[in-house]
Amino acid sequence: MDIRNVGSKSSVDRASDRSKRTEAKRDDAAPSVRRDEASISSASRDTAAAVEGLAERARRDDADREALVTAAMRKLMNGELDGADTLQGTAKRLLDGKFSTL
């Protein structure tokens, strides 16, 4: 761009500064729009369904939860949960319920 005429009241000719290379790159085509896509595996869908099932079960059991927690706290404070029978019974219930940390 020629800036010698900046202080003058006449217009600045910007077209003369464009090179032939710049003009050749101009394209009137609309830019392409990229679309985001995601795919969810069937294993992930199964996991999500299982988690939702557990959440629904927890919501249904909410009414009994306060009494259950109170009873568990009483047993814990009295030392009733420290025995080998309690630990073995808890482990069996976890295994029977297909509890998994994976």
Secondary structure, 3 states (H helix, E strand, C coil): CCCCCCCCCCCCCCHHHCCHHHHHHCCCCCCCCCCCCCCCCHHHHHHHHHHHHHHHHHHHCHHHHHHHHHHHHHHHHHCCCCCHHHHHHHHHHHHHCCCCCC
